[in-house]
Amino acid sequence: MKRLALLALVLVTLTGCAAIPTNTQPKPIGPKDNKATNTAAVPEPRQGIDPFMLVREFIDAASNPDGDYAAARAYMTPEASKGWIVKNPVIIESAFSTVPTSQAPQDKTQTVLLQGKRVGRLGGDGAFVPELGDLREPVKVERNADNQWRISEAPPAVYLPLNIFNNNYRRVTLYFYNPEFTVLVPDPRYVVVPPATSIPTRVTDLLLRGPGETVRDTLKTAISPDAATFSDTREADDGALEVNLTRVGKDLTPEKSKQIVAQVVKSLSGVTTSRVRVLVDGQQILPDTRDYRVSDVSGTAGEALLALNANLQGMIVADGAIRSLSDGNPIKGPAGSGAYGAVSAAQSLDGSRLAVVSRSGGGMKLRVGEVEQDLSEVDQPATTLSRPTWLLSTGPKEPGSEVWTVVDGTSVARVTRSDNGGWTAKGVNITDLAQFGPISDLRLSRDGTRAALVIGGKLYLTSVVRNDQDVALRTPRQIQQSTLGSAVQSVDWLSQDVLVVASSLPSLPVTKVYTDGFKLDRYSQSNLTVPVGSVAAAPARQVQVIDPSGLWSASDITDVWKSSSIRVPAGSLVFYPG
C-alpha cells in the first residue's frame, strides 16, 4: 500500500512539472504596461452621508489611483463611474469647501459646488505645472436605490488638495543628457508613493519614456525609445537594485552603455541607497562591472564640467572696477583698474575669461576676453545690456566660448568666439517671450539647457533649444507667481534645478526656488534691507547678496546673514563663475 501511495505521488509530481515550460522568455514590460492593479474590495461610503461630505470624501479618495481610482469610483453611480475619464491630477490648496449652489435641492438630486484655489497640475509626464486660479466646480449628486447619495456627474479631473498631494506623491529626479551628451541634467517629476516598494519601478518607467514635455526638444537620452523592461525594478537576492532592460538598440557601443548606466544610476539615486545593477536581456550591460553607485558614474555624468575650481572665489563689480570676492582687492588688468567703467560682468566657468558691460556715451558696450588682459569690444549697439552669462565649456579645461546678454530689454544676443579669435554677436530667438515685457536679468543654467529670466519683475524659466536653424528660448513659464509677484530683482543658479532669487519683498528678501515651481524655501530675513539688488549662488558656495547696506553671505536658509568685511557701495554687483 505504501508503494502504491509513493508511486502515485511521484506520478503527480512529474505530471505537474511537465506543465511548466522550460524555454520561455519573460515578456517585456513596456513603459505603459506596468500599471499597478488592486483587486481588493473597496469600502463603500458611510451610510447616511450628506451630499457635501460625500464630495469632500470623494476628493480624499481620489488620492489613491489603484484600480483605476476604484476608491473614488465607489462614491459615484455606476453610470457616472463608467463615463468618468480620469485626467492628470489638478492640485488645489489644502483648504477647500463644498457648499450649496443657487439651485434649490430636490428630494432625489442636488448640486454641490466644489470651491478652492488651483495651485498647479501634473502633466502627462508626471512633471508639476504651475497653474493658478479659482476653482468653482459643480458636482451633481443623486440618491440611489438604497436612498444613499452618490455622485451622478463627477468633476472632469482628479482634484488633490496640497496636503494630500504631499502625503501621497514624491518628487523624484530623472536625468537626461544635454545635446552634446557631455552633462547629465535633472528633470524633476512626481510619482505616487504607496506602495513605496514600487517607486523604483515607476522611476524606471518614467526614465524610459524620455525627457519631460518642457525639455523634450532640449534634453537627450541614450536609451532607445523602444526600450522596455523584462520585470519590475526590484531588489535582487544579494541586495542590489536590479534594472533589466531589453530592446535598447543594436548600436549599443561601450560609450552608449556607460551613458545608459549613468542615466539609470543617477535617476535611481534619490530613491535607493543600494547598489544598482543594469542588465540588458539578463546580461550585464558592461562586462567589466556588475554593480554601480553614483560615484562610479560621475565622469560619464559630466560633473567635472560643472564643478567650480576651488580657487575661483567670485568677483564684485563696484565703482566701475572688478574686484575679488575673497579680499575685495581689484583683479589684475584693465578690468580691475576701472578702465572700462564696468556696470556688470561675468566670469566663464573655467575662470579664464571675462565679459564686462560698460557705459559708452549714451549706451553700453560688451567687452570679452582673458581675465587679466585687454578685452575686445563686441559689435553690438545697445542702450542697455543685462549682466552677461556664460555657456558651459566644451571640456573641463576648455575656456568659455559663448556668452549671452539681453539687449535693450527686448532681444537676447549670444556672443561667440570666432575662428580668428574675435567675438561675434548673434541673435537668440525669443519669440515665445515677446508677450511678457522687458527682460532685466537672464541667467543660463551652468549646464546650458535652461535659462532663468526676470521679466517685468516676474520670475520665468525657459528651455534652451538648439537646432541647425537657430538657438531659441522655448516653453516659458512663470515660477512662484502668487508668492514673488512682480518684486524679483535678481536671480542665480544654486544648482542645476534650484534658483536663488533676490526681491524687494520685506517678507521674502531672498528665497530658494525649485525650477518646477512647486516649492519655495525662505532664507532668513535677519539683517537684510530690501530691495536686495544682487545675488550670487553656486554649488558648494555661500550665497552672496548685496542690499542697500552692503555685502552679506549665508550658507543655508536658516543662517543669519553675515556682513562682509568688504565694503561695497549700493548698486554693486556680486557674481560667481557662470
Disulfide bonds with the S-S distance in Angstrom:
none
